[in-house]
């Protein structure tokens, strides 16, 4: 059974992850343009895109997005604790 606050936490965490992912995508795209001097591949699966460029974009985007989501969700968890006094049960460390 869902504990009190689970729905609220899911909404907050989802919004934080979305915002973090959105910001990361913009930042990574800008950094790619500045570093390579060209637009990132819009369709890395296309054989017309160099394999090295496609893999580079996939790795940078994947890692960057996940790190941004992790950081945003952790920041949201800190704010959640400030507001409620405790973490949602599934975020508590098993000690």
C-alpha atoms as an extended CHARMM CRD file, in Angstrom:
* protein
*
        95  EXT
         1         1  UNK       CA              0.0000000000        0.0000000000        0.0000000000  PROA      1               0.0000000000
         2         2  UNK       CA              1.2620000000        3.4820000000       -0.8620000000  PROA      2               0.0000000000
         3         3  UNK       CA              2.4280000000        5.5610000000        2.0720000000  PROA      3               0.0000000000
         4         4  UNK       CA              1.2440000000        9.0890000000        2.6780000000  PROA      4               0.0000000000
         5         5  UNK       CA              3.2480000000       11.4520000000        0.4870000000  PROA      5               0.0000000000
         6         6  UNK       CA              4.2570000000        8.8610000000       -2.1160000000  PROA      6               0.0000000000
         7         7  UNK       CA              2.0760000000       10.4630000000       -4.8010000000  PROA      7               0.0000000000
         8         8  UNK       CA              3.3610000000       13.9250000000       -3.9120000000  PROA      8               0.0000000000
         9         9  UNK       CA              6.9420000000       12.7120000000       -3.9920000000  PROA      9               0.0000000000
        10        10  UNK       CA              6.4530000000       11.0080000000       -7.3430000000  PROA      10              0.0000000000
        11        11  UNK       CA              5.1180000000       14.2530000000       -8.8130000000  PROA      11              0.0000000000
        12        12  UNK       CA              7.9800000000       16.3130000000       -7.3580000000  PROA      12              0.0000000000
        13        13  UNK       CA             10.6290000000       13.7870000000       -8.4290000000  PROA      13              0.0000000000
        14        14  UNK       CA              9.1400000000       13.4810000000      -11.9160000000  PROA      14              0.0000000000
        15        15  UNK       CA              9.0450000000       17.2430000000      -12.3710000000  PROA      15              0.0000000000
        16        16  UNK       CA             12.6360000000       17.5640000000      -11.1360000000  PROA      16              0.0000000000
        17        17  UNK       CA             13.8520000000       14.8090000000      -13.4610000000  PROA      17              0.0000000000
        18        18  UNK       CA             12.0230000000       16.3710000000      -16.4190000000  PROA      18              0.0000000000
        19        19  UNK       CA             13.4670000000       19.8210000000      -15.6930000000  PROA      19              0.0000000000
        20        20  UNK       CA             16.9590000000       18.4110000000      -15.1960000000  PROA      20              0.0000000000
        21        21  UNK       CA             16.7540000000       16.4290000000      -18.4270000000  PROA      21              0.0000000000
        22        22  UNK       CA             15.4360000000       19.4150000000      -20.3630000000  PROA      22              0.0000000000
        23        23  UNK       CA             18.2040000000       21.6910000000      -19.1090000000  PROA      23              0.0000000000
        24        24  UNK       CA             20.8500000000       19.0270000000      -19.7280000000  PROA      24              0.0000000000
        25        25  UNK       CA             19.7340000000       18.5120000000      -23.3190000000  PROA      25              0.0000000000
        26        26  UNK       CA             19.9870000000       22.2450000000      -24.0210000000  PROA      26              0.0000000000
        27        27  UNK       CA             23.3950000000       22.5020000000      -22.3520000000  PROA      27              0.0000000000
        28        28  UNK       CA             24.8130000000       19.3800000000      -24.0180000000  PROA      28              0.0000000000
        29        29  UNK       CA             23.5810000000       20.5330000000      -27.4410000000  PROA      29              0.0000000000
        30        30  UNK       CA             25.1720000000       23.9470000000      -26.9250000000  PROA      30              0.0000000000
        31        31  UNK       CA             28.4550000000       22.3800000000      -25.7630000000  PROA      31              0.0000000000
        32        32  UNK       CA             28.4460000000       20.0240000000      -28.7690000000  PROA      32              0.0000000000
        33        33  UNK       CA             27.9930000000       22.9420000000      -31.1720000000  PROA      33              0.0000000000
        34        34  UNK       CA             30.7400000000       24.9500000000      -29.4930000000  PROA      34              0.0000000000
        35        35  UNK       CA             33.1630000000       22.0080000000      -29.3540000000  PROA      35              0.0000000000
        36        36  UNK       CA             32.6140000000       20.5010000000      -32.7940000000  PROA      36              0.0000000000
        37        37  UNK       CA             31.4990000000       23.5940000000      -34.6770000000  PROA      37              0.0000000000
        38        38  UNK       CA             28.4350000000       21.8060000000      -36.0590000000  PROA      38              0.0000000000
        39        39  UNK       CA             24.9600000000       20.7230000000      -35.0730000000  PROA      39              0.0000000000
        40        40  UNK       CA             24.6110000000       17.4280000000      -33.2090000000  PROA      40              0.0000000000
        41        41  UNK       CA             23.2940000000       14.5380000000      -35.2760000000  PROA      41              0.0000000000
        42        42  UNK       CA             19.5060000000       14.6410000000      -35.4600000000  PROA      42              0.0000000000
        43        43  UNK       CA             19.3480000000       10.9880000000      -36.4360000000  PROA      43              0.0000000000
        44        44  UNK       CA             22.4240000000        9.1330000000      -35.1390000000  PROA      44              0.0000000000
        45        45  UNK       CA             21.0130000000        5.8560000000      -36.4990000000  PROA      45              0.0000000000
        46        46  UNK       CA             21.4360000000        7.0800000000      -40.0780000000  PROA      46              0.0000000000
        47        47  UNK       CA             24.2990000000        5.5270000000      -42.0380000000  PROA      47              0.0000000000
        48        48  UNK       CA             25.0340000000        9.0490000000      -43.3290000000  PROA      48              0.0000000000
        49        49  UNK       CA             26.2550000000       10.0110000000      -39.8400000000  PROA      49              0.0000000000
        50        50  UNK       CA             29.8160000000        8.9070000000      -39.0580000000  PROA      50              0.0000000000
        51        51  UNK       CA             29.8460000000        6.0430000000      -36.5700000000  PROA      51              0.0000000000
        52        52  UNK       CA             32.2750000000        7.8740000000      -34.2790000000  PROA      52              0.0000000000
        53        53  UNK       CA             30.0020000000       10.9340000000      -34.2280000000  PROA      53              0.0000000000
        54        54  UNK       CA             26.8940000000        8.8420000000      -33.5800000000  PROA      54              0.0000000000
        55        55  UNK       CA             28.5350000000        6.9250000000      -30.7180000000  PROA      55              0.0000000000
        56        56  UNK       CA             30.0180000000       10.0980000000      -29.2560000000  PROA      56              0.0000000000
        57        57  UNK       CA             26.6540000000       11.8380000000      -29.2880000000  PROA      57              0.0000000000
        58        58  UNK       CA             24.8750000000        8.8230000000      -27.7710000000  PROA      58              0.0000000000
        59        59  UNK       CA             27.4160000000        8.4430000000      -24.9620000000  PROA      59              0.0000000000
        60        60  UNK       CA             27.5780000000       12.1340000000      -24.1140000000  PROA      60              0.0000000000
        61        61  UNK       CA             23.8160000000       12.5620000000      -24.2540000000  PROA      61              0.0000000000
        62        62  UNK       CA             23.0770000000        9.3890000000      -22.2840000000  PROA      62              0.0000000000
        63        63  UNK       CA             25.5340000000       10.0660000000      -19.4900000000  PROA      63              0.0000000000
        64        64  UNK       CA             24.7350000000       13.7750000000      -19.3720000000  PROA      64              0.0000000000
        65        65  UNK       CA             20.9860000000       13.2360000000      -19.1720000000  PROA      65              0.0000000000
        66        66  UNK       CA             21.2240000000       10.6220000000      -16.4420000000  PROA      66              0.0000000000
        67        67  UNK       CA             23.6310000000       12.6780000000      -14.3560000000  PROA      67              0.0000000000
        68        68  UNK       CA             21.3700000000       15.7290000000      -14.6750000000  PROA      68              0.0000000000
        69        69  UNK       CA             18.2980000000       13.7080000000      -13.6750000000  PROA      69              0.0000000000
        70        70  UNK       CA             20.1490000000       12.2040000000      -10.7160000000  PROA      70              0.0000000000
        71        71  UNK       CA             21.3260000000       15.6020000000       -9.4880000000  PROA      71              0.0000000000
        72        72  UNK       CA             17.8950000000       17.1710000000       -9.9620000000  PROA      72              0.0000000000
        73        73  UNK       CA             16.1400000000       14.3440000000       -8.1200000000  PROA      73              0.0000000000
        74        74  UNK       CA             18.6350000000       14.4710000000       -5.2540000000  PROA      74              0.0000000000
        75        75  UNK       CA             18.1210000000       18.2350000000       -4.9720000000  PROA      75              0.0000000000
        76        76  UNK       CA             14.3630000000       17.6620000000       -4.9270000000  PROA      76              0.0000000000
        77        77  UNK       CA             14.8330000000       15.0560000000       -2.1800000000  PROA      77              0.0000000000
        78        78  UNK       CA             16.7480000000       17.5790000000       -0.0600000000  PROA      78              0.0000000000
        79        79  UNK       CA             13.9150000000       20.0770000000       -0.4990000000  PROA      79              0.0000000000
        80        80  UNK       CA             11.3510000000       17.3750000000        0.2830000000  PROA      80              0.0000000000
        81        81  UNK       CA             13.1080000000       16.6500000000        3.5760000000  PROA      81              0.0000000000
        82        82  UNK       CA             13.1210000000       20.3560000000        4.4390000000  PROA      82              0.0000000000
        83        83  UNK       CA              9.3890000000       20.5380000000        3.7990000000  PROA      83              0.0000000000
        84        84  UNK       CA              8.2260000000       17.2610000000        5.3150000000  PROA      84              0.0000000000
        85        85  UNK       CA             10.9510000000       16.3670000000        7.7790000000  PROA      85              0.0000000000
        86        86  UNK       CA             11.6850000000       12.9610000000        6.2330000000  PROA      86              0.0000000000
        87        87  UNK       CA             12.4920000000       11.1440000000        3.0270000000  PROA      87              0.0000000000
        88        88  UNK       CA              9.9270000000        8.9560000000        1.2860000000  PROA      88              0.0000000000
        89        89  UNK       CA             10.3880000000        5.4080000000        2.5890000000  PROA      89              0.0000000000
        90        90  UNK       CA             11.8600000000        4.0210000000       -0.6390000000  PROA      90              0.0000000000
        91        91  UNK       CA             14.7070000000        6.5670000000       -0.5280000000  PROA      91              0.0000000000
        92        92  UNK       CA             15.8590000000        5.7270000000        2.9780000000  PROA      92              0.0000000000
        93        93  UNK       CA             19.1820000000        3.9120000000        3.2140000000  PROA      93              0.0000000000
        94        94  UNK       CA             18.9990000000        0.3210000000        4.4080000000  PROA      94              0.0000000000
        95        95  UNK       CA             21.2150000000        0.5130000000        7.4850000000  PROA      95              0.0000000000
